[in-house]
Amino acid sequence: MMKSLWVALVFLFLGSGSVEAADRPNVLLICIDDLRPVLGCYGGAARTPNLDRFAESAVTFQRHYVQFPSCGPSRASMFGGVRPDTLRLYGNGGAASVANDPENRPTMPLYFRNNGYTTLSFGKTYHSKGWGPGFGWSRPPWHPPSGWTCYVNFKAPKGKSRKGSWRPAFEIYDGPDNLHGDYQTADQAIKAIEENKDKPFFIVAGFYKPHLPFVAPKRFWDLYKDEEIKPLEPRDIPQGAQHYQYSFREICAYGLQKGKLFTPESMPTESQAGDLVHAYYAAASFADAQAGRILKKLDELKLQENTIVIVWSDHGFHLGDQKRWAKWTQFEADMRSPLMIRAPMIGQGGRHTNALVESVDIYPTLAAACGLKLPSHLEGVSLLPIINRQADSLKPAAYSQVKGLKNHPNMLAYSLRTDRHRYIEWRDVSDGFNLVNTELYDLGIIGAERTNLADDPEQTEVLEACQTLMGAGYSTLLKVE
């Protein structure tokens, strides 16, 4: 084992091309859907002992930002190493486009498979079934029989009959953990690690929860007392915020009272919001338990020293804060999500960093950490200088986008997060990317949007600096200015 690690390190730092695939570290990527930074190691209120313990040996990126606050584009950017503009992907439909150009733009799993890795997918990884030559898996992906809802007792309508029909926003069930689809996903990942422990693997385990509906065994609900569940702040929509993109569509596909769906005019009451947050935390704790089971198997097989582990969520999630539920907003609560990386052969963990990083950085980071030449199409940067303490930060801003919905389908928000501010430009893609509106928020190191300062004359210098960064970060805008 030590010999393999030493050869891998020589390859990494000296650039030798002679290392065989068998000498490279394994990769385990744990994807958790719709997880905002509620983990204990992020200062959140959810009980997540397994991931908190993992953070003690990992680098925890406190300011990680996704490229798009929706599953399809976010996962495509992470696995593809490119931004939504490159894929022209601004919604869940067409998310498979990330795998359409394997020769010039290989996905991360494909690139690792082409370099001798066994690449395997369990649960929700891409936003689709994710099977085909360009996706890059060594064998067809595995998905739990329950599908993405993971309901245990409730039978959700399927097909066209599903539209407009009632579904519970959460299900807390009495019964064993293994009835849950995410438990079964962890089972499959554990089995795959056991079967491939003697050769380099790239294994992805994707948990559906805490995506709506929030489903968990009752014992995870019982981890929390009702009086411990506090409303998330801020409670009001930011003053002066634009509303081109937001839709209540996701939360309005569910309800709490049987037969009654939420509507834009009838959002969760304060009591109902408390129950929803409670159920979200229960689902997050359940996902933590499944991640813990997989990490425990690595330890049992003595693979932890030769396996790079990444814990990542595809975006955040509003829980009534800023009068929003779910995602698809231009706000920090949707754009920021957990990212933790443990690479013991590269750098020492057990620390937190406030460096601005993005999901698009994961592909080059893993390729570099495994001694692979970086593909030329990648649009992120390797985070190894931060992991091995050679640098405190690598970029002045993180870039995210969101598309208008409902009555504004041509509006596209180009957003960036600097060390202190979030700046947003709303552009009309049907009119030559004409600039329609701007937003500027002072967030501090960690914060939330409260007041749009874009028209404040005292913010002119900040606004101009953000505009300069905007032009440098989006190739699409460079072409239209």
KOLDO-425246 format. One record per residue (C-alpha): x, y, z; residue number from 1. Coordinates in nm, 3 decimals. Example, Ala and Ser with C-alpha at 12.3 -4.5 7.8 and 13.67 -1.06 7.14 Angstrom:
KOLDO-425246
1.230 -0.450 0.780 1 .
1.367 -0.106 0.714 2 .
//
This chain:
KOLDO-425246
0.000 0.000 0.000 1 .
0.272 0.249 0.100 2 .
0.465 0.176 -0.217 3 .
0.158 0.250 -0.427 4 .
0.101 0.575 -0.241 5 .
0.461 0.682 -0.287 6 .
0.450 0.613 -0.661 7 .
0.123 0.804 -0.688 8 .
0.275 1.101 -0.508 9 .
0.582 1.100 -0.731 10 .
0.353 1.094 -1.033 11 .
0.145 1.378 -0.899 12 .
0.418 1.619 -0.805 13 .
0.684 1.537 -1.062 14 .
0.451 1.476 -1.356 15 .
0.585 1.132 -1.445 16 .
0.371 0.952 -1.703 17 .
0.494 0.604 -1.614 18 .
0.256 0.522 -1.329 19 .
0.022 0.234 -1.401 20 .
-0.351 0.269 -1.337 21 .
-0.325 0.011 -1.057 22 .
-0.110 0.252 -0.854 23 .
-0.361 0.536 -0.856 24 .
-0.591 0.618 -0.563 25 .
-0.957 0.522 -0.562 26 .
-1.234 0.781 -0.579 27 .
-1.557 0.772 -0.380 28 .
-1.804 1.051 -0.452 29 .
-2.110 1.082 -0.225 30 .
-2.381 1.305 -0.374 31 .
-2.665 1.425 -0.151 32 .
-2.962 1.590 -0.319 33 .
-3.094 1.933 -0.213 34 .
-2.875 1.958 0.097 35 .
-2.817 2.309 0.224 36 .
-2.533 2.355 0.476 37 .
-2.733 2.234 0.778 38 .
-2.464 1.984 0.880 39 .
-2.317 2.018 1.225 40 .
-1.971 2.076 1.078 41 .
-2.116 2.378 0.893 42 .
-2.269 2.515 1.212 43 .
-2.614 2.390 1.113 44 .
-2.892 2.248 1.327 45 .
-2.916 1.903 1.169 46 .
-2.772 1.606 1.357 47 .
-2.513 1.461 1.123 48 .
-2.259 1.275 1.337 49 .
-2.110 1.069 1.055 50 .
-2.033 1.358 0.822 51 .
-1.919 1.569 1.117 52 .
-1.672 1.292 1.200 53 .
-1.568 1.274 0.835 54 .
-1.498 1.650 0.842 55 .
-1.237 1.588 1.111 56 .
-1.017 1.426 0.845 57 .
-1.131 1.628 0.541 58 .
-1.106 1.979 0.405 59 .
-1.446 2.143 0.452 60 .
-1.519 2.414 0.197 61 .
-1.744 2.659 0.375 62 .
-1.805 2.865 0.061 63 .
-1.874 2.617 -0.214 64 .
-2.111 2.736 -0.489 65 .
-2.296 2.539 -0.753 66 .
-2.325 2.648 -1.114 67 .
-2.705 2.628 -1.124 68 .
-2.963 2.584 -0.844 69 .
-3.140 2.286 -1.000 70 .
-3.042 1.919 -1.020 71 .
-2.994 1.871 -1.395 72 .
-2.767 2.164 -1.485 73 .
-2.578 2.146 -1.155 74 .
-2.491 1.777 -1.191 75 .
-2.407 1.821 -1.558 76 .
-2.164 2.100 -1.471 77 .
-2.001 1.897 -1.195 78 .
-1.965 1.575 -1.396 79 .
-1.885 1.757 -1.718 80 .
-1.643 2.013 -1.579 81 .
-1.813 2.292 -1.776 82 .
-2.054 2.573 -1.703 83 .
-2.423 2.587 -1.804 84 .
-2.349 2.835 -2.085 85 .
-2.117 2.584 -2.252 86 .
-2.390 2.319 -2.254 87 .
-2.670 2.570 -2.314 88 .
-2.837 2.383 -2.030 89 .
-3.068 2.588 -1.808 90 .
-3.318 2.330 -1.688 91 .
-3.361 1.964 -1.607 92 .
-3.484 1.883 -1.955 93 .
-3.191 1.799 -2.179 94 .
-2.957 1.730 -1.886 95 .
-2.820 1.430 -2.076 96 .
-2.651 1.673 -2.319 97 .
-2.343 1.661 -2.096 98 .
-2.267 1.318 -2.246 99 .
-2.323 1.415 -2.610 100 .
-1.962 1.495 -2.705 101 .
-1.743 1.224 -2.548 102 .
-1.453 1.279 -2.788 103 .
-1.401 1.647 -2.720 104 .
-1.568 1.683 -2.382 105 .
-1.548 1.356 -2.189 106 .
-1.745 1.344 -1.866 107 .
-1.555 1.280 -1.546 108 .
-1.665 0.914 -1.515 109 .
-1.575 0.854 -1.880 110 .
-1.235 1.014 -1.838 111 .
-1.160 0.798 -1.536 112 .
-1.283 0.485 -1.714 113 .
-1.061 0.569 -2.013 114 .
-0.769 0.584 -1.767 115 .
-0.818 0.238 -1.626 116 .
-1.076 0.292 -1.352 117 .
-1.387 0.084 -1.288 118 .
-1.660 0.349 -1.281 119 .
-1.989 0.267 -1.108 120 .
-2.305 0.463 -1.030 121 .
-2.565 0.395 -0.760 122 .
-2.873 0.603 -0.690 123 .
-2.901 0.961 -0.815 124 .
-2.581 1.073 -0.982 125 .
-2.666 1.241 -1.313 126 .
-3.015 1.390 -1.327 127 .
-3.131 1.119 -1.563 128 .
-3.088 0.744 -1.580 129 .
-2.737 0.833 -1.694 130 .
-2.680 0.533 -1.914 131 .
-2.511 0.548 -2.253 132 .
-2.158 0.556 -2.395 133 .
-2.091 0.920 -2.309 134 .
-2.190 0.900 -1.944 135 .
-1.888 0.685 -1.872 136 .
-2.004 0.399 -1.650 137 .
-1.843 0.057 -1.666 138 .
-2.185 -0.104 -1.631 139 .
-2.545 0.024 -1.624 140 .
-2.622 0.250 -1.326 141 .
-2.828 0.110 -1.040 142 .
-3.140 0.290 -0.911 143 .
-3.361 0.196 -0.614 144 .
-3.694 0.032 -0.704 145 .
-3.884 0.302 -0.510 146 .
-3.764 0.564 -0.757 147 .
-3.674 0.918 -0.656 148 .
-3.961 0.973 -0.411 149 .
-3.846 0.691 -0.178 150 .
-4.197 0.671 -0.030 151 .
-4.239 0.355 0.174 152 .
-4.613 0.342 0.244 153 .
-4.761 0.607 0.015 154 .
-4.814 0.499 -0.344 155 .
-4.752 0.802 -0.560 156 .
-4.947 0.828 -0.888 157 .
-4.739 0.770 -1.198 158 .
-4.738 0.907 -1.549 159 .
-4.996 1.165 -1.657 160 .
-5.219 1.085 -1.360 161 .
-4.951 1.233 -1.132 162 .
-5.003 1.590 -1.247 163 .
-5.206 1.788 -0.997 164 .
-5.267 1.486 -0.774 165 .
-5.199 1.502 -0.402 166 .
-4.875 1.377 -0.249 167 .
-4.756 1.415 0.111 168 .
-4.466 1.657 0.148 169 .
-4.307 1.416 0.394 170 .
-4.341 1.060 0.510 171 .
-4.205 0.952 0.848 172 .
-4.257 0.579 0.860 173 .
-4.238 0.309 1.124 174 .
-4.018 0.032 0.999 175 .
-3.662 -0.071 0.927 176 .
-3.413 0.154 0.751 177 .
-3.371 -0.089 0.462 178 .
-3.719 -0.008 0.328 179 .
-3.580 0.329 0.214 180 .
-3.431 0.361 -0.134 181 .
-3.128 0.552 -0.007 182 .
-3.043 0.269 0.233 183 .
-3.052 0.032 -0.063 184 .
-2.824 0.268 -0.257 185 .
-2.572 0.256 0.026 186 .
-2.597 -0.124 0.025 187 .
-2.510 -0.132 -0.344 188 .
-2.216 0.107 -0.302 189 .
-2.080 -0.099 -0.012 190 .
-2.103 -0.417 -0.217 191 .
-1.924 -0.248 -0.509 192 .
-1.640 -0.130 -0.284 193 .
-1.596 -0.484 -0.153 194 .
-1.593 -0.629 -0.505 195 .
-1.346 -0.373 -0.641 196 .
-1.116 -0.319 -0.344 197 .
-0.812 -0.459 -0.526 198 .
-0.828 -0.233 -0.833 199 .
-0.877 0.140 -0.885 200 .
-1.242 0.236 -0.863 201 .
-1.446 0.550 -0.921 202 .
-1.770 0.489 -0.734 203 .
-2.054 0.738 -0.698 204 .
-2.332 0.694 -0.443 205 .
-2.619 0.937 -0.489 206 .
-2.883 0.984 -0.220 207 .
-3.223 1.125 -0.317 208 .
-3.303 1.271 0.022 209 .
-3.348 1.532 0.156 210 .
-3.513 1.620 -0.178 211 .
-3.891 1.657 -0.153 212 .
-4.074 1.453 -0.037 213 .
-3.883 1.429 0.289 214 .
-3.883 1.057 0.375 215 .
-3.712 0.898 0.676 216 .
-3.769 0.630 0.941 217 .
-3.934 0.761 1.256 218 .
-3.621 0.721 1.467 219 .
-3.460 1.004 1.269 220 .
-3.762 1.229 1.327 221 .
-3.728 1.147 1.696 222 .
-3.376 1.290 1.701 223 .
-3.538 1.635 1.719 224 .
-3.789 1.791 1.955 225 .
-4.051 2.024 1.811 226 .
-3.931 2.311 2.029 227 .
-3.580 2.276 1.880 228 .
-3.703 2.352 1.528 229 .
-3.656 2.722 1.464 230 .
-3.764 2.924 1.157 231 .
-3.477 2.993 0.921 232 .
-3.370 3.353 0.875 233 .
-3.419 3.591 0.709 234 .
-3.794 3.547 0.683 235 .
-3.862 3.821 0.427 236 .
-3.789 3.841 0.057 237 .
-3.489 4.074 0.002 238 .
-3.589 4.433 -0.045 239 .
-3.557 4.529 -0.412 240 .
-3.507 4.171 -0.536 241 .
-3.613 4.078 -0.888 242 .
-3.878 3.809 -0.938 243 .
-3.821 3.690 -1.295 244 .
-3.738 3.335 -1.207 245 .
-3.918 3.221 -0.897 246 .
-4.200 2.968 -0.912 247 .
-4.382 2.790 -0.629 248 .
-4.417 2.489 -0.860 249 .
-4.208 2.242 -0.662 250 .
-4.361 2.295 -0.319 251 .
-4.706 2.317 -0.479 252 .
-4.673 1.958 -0.601 253 .
-4.716 1.853 -0.236 254 .
-4.934 1.911 0.065 255 .
-4.968 1.822 0.432 256 .
-5.345 1.796 0.463 257 .
-5.465 1.498 0.263 258 .
-5.602 1.602 -0.073 259 .
-5.493 1.965 -0.034 260 .
-5.187 2.089 -0.219 261 .
-4.997 2.402 -0.132 262 .
-5.065 2.695 -0.365 263 .
-4.894 3.034 -0.411 264 .
-5.187 3.182 -0.215 265 .
-5.174 2.911 0.052 266 .
-4.816 2.847 0.151 267 .
-4.721 2.650 0.464 268 .
-4.837 2.809 0.788 269 .
-4.583 2.867 1.063 270 .
-4.680 2.538 1.226 271 .
-4.665 2.351 0.895 272 .
-4.330 2.510 0.815 273 .
-4.200 2.377 1.146 274 .
-4.309 2.026 1.053 275 .
-4.149 2.055 0.710 276 .
-3.817 2.173 0.854 277 .
-3.835 1.893 1.111 278 .
-3.889 1.637 0.835 279 .
-3.610 1.790 0.625 280 .
-3.368 1.754 0.915 281 .
-3.482 1.393 0.968 282 .
-3.415 1.317 0.602 283 .
-3.075 1.488 0.622 284 .
-2.987 1.280 0.928 285 .
-3.091 0.966 0.743 286 .
-2.868 1.057 0.448 287 .
-2.587 1.116 0.697 288 .
-2.636 0.765 0.835 289 .
-2.612 0.611 0.487 290 .
-2.295 0.807 0.409 291 .
-2.159 0.683 0.741 292 .
-2.223 0.321 0.648 293 .
-2.022 0.360 0.328 294 .
-1.736 0.541 0.502 295 .
-1.727 0.270 0.769 296 .
-1.681 0.006 0.498 297 .
-1.379 0.196 0.363 298 .
-1.228 0.183 0.710 299 .
-1.304 -0.186 0.755 300 .
-1.132 -0.268 0.424 301 .
-0.838 -0.039 0.514 302 .
-0.896 0.165 0.200 303 .
-0.923 0.506 0.362 304 .
-0.557 0.594 0.304 305 .
-0.577 0.523 -0.067 306 .
-0.925 0.657 -0.143 307 .
-1.014 1.017 -0.219 308 .
-1.360 1.086 -0.077 309 .
-1.581 1.377 -0.179 310 .
-1.912 1.469 -0.016 311 .
-2.110 1.711 -0.232 312 .
-2.461 1.844 -0.274 313 .
-2.597 1.967 -0.605 314 .
-2.739 2.289 -0.452 315 .
-2.896 2.435 -0.142 316 .
-3.263 2.450 -0.053 317 .
-3.499 2.714 0.082 318 .
-3.702 2.611 0.387 319 .
-3.932 2.911 0.412 320 .
-3.647 3.158 0.452 321 .
-3.683 3.464 0.229 322 .
-4.043 3.344 0.179 323 .
-3.916 3.076 -0.059 324 .
-3.932 2.697 -0.070 325 .
-3.708 2.460 -0.265 326 .
-3.468 2.605 -0.524 327 .
-3.450 2.798 -0.852 328 .
-3.366 3.131 -0.688 329 .
-3.074 3.367 -0.738 330 .
-3.007 3.366 -0.365 331 .
-2.727 3.233 -0.148 332 .
-2.951 2.969 0.014 333 .
-2.982 2.790 -0.320 334 .
-2.638 2.856 -0.466 335 .
-2.432 2.746 -0.162 336 .
-2.401 2.380 -0.066 337 .
-2.168 2.148 0.127 338 .
-1.842 2.026 -0.024 339 .
-1.588 1.821 0.170 340 .
-1.281 1.650 0.027 341 .
-1.057 1.399 0.201 342 .
-0.737 1.318 0.014 343 .
-0.491 1.177 0.270 344 .
-0.223 1.114 0.007 345 .
-0.230 1.483 -0.090 346 .
-0.286 1.694 0.219 347 .
-0.389 1.698 0.582 348 .
-0.758 1.738 0.658 349 .
-0.949 1.835 0.966 350 .
-0.979 2.199 0.870 351 .
-1.221 2.448 0.720 352 .
-1.154 2.700 0.446 353 .
-1.342 3.012 0.337 354 .
-1.192 3.002 -0.012 355 .
-1.446 3.060 -0.290 356 .
-1.482 2.734 -0.483 357 .
-1.728 2.590 -0.736 358 .
-1.872 2.255 -0.836 359 .
-1.697 2.288 -1.170 360 .
-1.367 2.261 -0.978 361 .
-1.431 1.902 -0.867 362 .
-1.341 1.736 -1.200 363 .
-0.995 1.898 -1.233 364 .
-0.928 1.842 -0.863 365 .
-0.992 1.468 -0.884 366 .
-0.806 1.428 -1.211 367 .
-0.501 1.607 -1.071 368 .
-0.516 1.418 -0.741 369 .
-0.514 1.088 -0.930 370 .
-0.220 1.183 -1.149 371 .
-0.422 1.230 -1.468 372 .
-0.351 1.497 -1.727 373 .
-0.625 1.757 -1.714 374 .
-0.855 1.753 -2.019 375 .
-0.842 2.077 -2.217 376 .
-1.217 2.141 -2.204 377 .
-1.238 2.189 -1.827 378 .
-1.360 2.527 -1.704 379 .
-1.280 2.489 -1.335 380 .
-0.951 2.480 -1.147 381 .
-0.785 2.214 -0.935 382 .
-0.829 2.272 -0.563 383 .
-0.512 2.080 -0.474 384 .
-0.321 2.399 -0.380 385 .
-0.583 2.461 -0.110 386 .
-0.595 2.097 0.000 387 .
-0.216 2.076 0.036 388 .
-0.192 2.423 0.195 389 .
0.000 2.586 -0.089 390 .
-0.270 2.853 -0.129 391 .
-0.549 3.007 0.077 392 .
-0.764 3.094 -0.224 393 .
-0.759 3.049 -0.601 394 .
-1.023 3.278 -0.750 395 .
-1.181 3.616 -0.678 396 .
-1.537 3.500 -0.744 397 .
-1.766 3.200 -0.786 398 .
-2.013 3.203 -1.075 399 .
-2.369 3.074 -1.086 400 .
-2.671 3.110 -1.313 401 .
-3.047 3.065 -1.299 402 .
-3.311 3.088 -1.570 403 .
-3.644 3.266 -1.556 404 .
-3.956 3.057 -1.521 405 .
-4.326 3.093 -1.593 406 .
-4.384 3.438 -1.749 407 .
-4.016 3.518 -1.803 408 .
-3.862 3.220 -1.986 409 .
-3.613 3.439 -2.171 410 .
-3.460 3.593 -1.860 411 .
-3.127 3.455 -1.747 412 .
-2.945 3.562 -1.431 413 .
-2.568 3.578 -1.443 414 .
-2.451 3.579 -1.082 415 .
-2.121 3.596 -0.900 416 .
-2.018 3.570 -0.537 417 .
-1.712 3.763 -0.424 418 .
-1.556 3.754 -0.079 419 .
-1.829 3.986 0.047 420 .
-2.095 4.047 -0.219 421 .
-2.338 3.872 -0.450 422 .
-2.388 4.052 -0.780 423 .
-2.654 3.953 -1.034 424 .
-2.725 4.066 -1.389 425 .
-3.062 3.975 -1.540 426 .
-3.033 3.949 -1.918 427 .
-3.290 3.887 -2.190 428 .
-3.151 3.604 -2.406 429 .
-3.413 3.673 -2.676 430 .
-3.283 4.028 -2.716 431 .
-2.910 3.993 -2.765 432 .
-2.849 3.931 -2.394 433 .
-2.970 4.282 -2.322 434 .
-2.909 4.384 -1.959 435 .
-3.248 4.437 -1.792 436 .
-3.182 4.455 -1.418 437 .
-2.908 4.422 -1.160 438 .
-2.891 4.319 -0.796 439 .
-2.612 4.371 -0.544 440 .
-2.610 4.235 -0.190 441 .
-2.361 4.273 0.093 442 .
-2.340 3.926 0.252 443 .
-2.019 3.931 0.450 444 .
-1.829 3.603 0.475 445 .
-2.143 3.393 0.531 446 .
-2.482 3.559 0.503 447 .
-2.808 3.605 0.319 448 .
-2.951 3.869 0.087 449 .
-3.159 4.137 0.260 450 .
-3.141 4.460 0.058 451 .
-3.057 4.521 -0.308 452 .
-2.785 4.788 -0.312 453 .
-2.744 4.812 -0.690 454 .
-2.890 5.166 -0.704 455 .
-2.701 5.294 -0.399 456 .
-2.453 5.561 -0.520 457 .
-2.218 5.467 -0.236 458 .
-2.180 5.122 -0.392 459 .
-2.058 5.246 -0.732 460 .
-1.702 5.125 -0.681 461 .
-1.818 4.782 -0.565 462 .
-2.063 4.761 -0.856 463 .
-1.793 4.842 -1.111 464 .
-1.554 4.586 -0.963 465 .
-1.827 4.319 -0.983 466 .
-1.905 4.414 -1.342 467 .
-1.540 4.366 -1.433 468 .
-1.541 4.021 -1.272 469 .
-1.865 3.937 -1.450 470 .
-1.717 4.003 -1.791 471 .
-1.408 3.800 -1.709 472 .
-1.607 3.501 -1.587 473 .
-1.870 3.446 -1.854 474 .
-1.750 3.389 -2.210 475 .
-2.107 3.441 -2.334 476 .
-2.112 3.797 -2.205 477 .
-1.770 3.873 -2.349 478 .
-1.914 3.803 -2.691 479 .
-2.209 4.041 -2.654 480 .
-2.057 4.339 -2.478 481 .
//
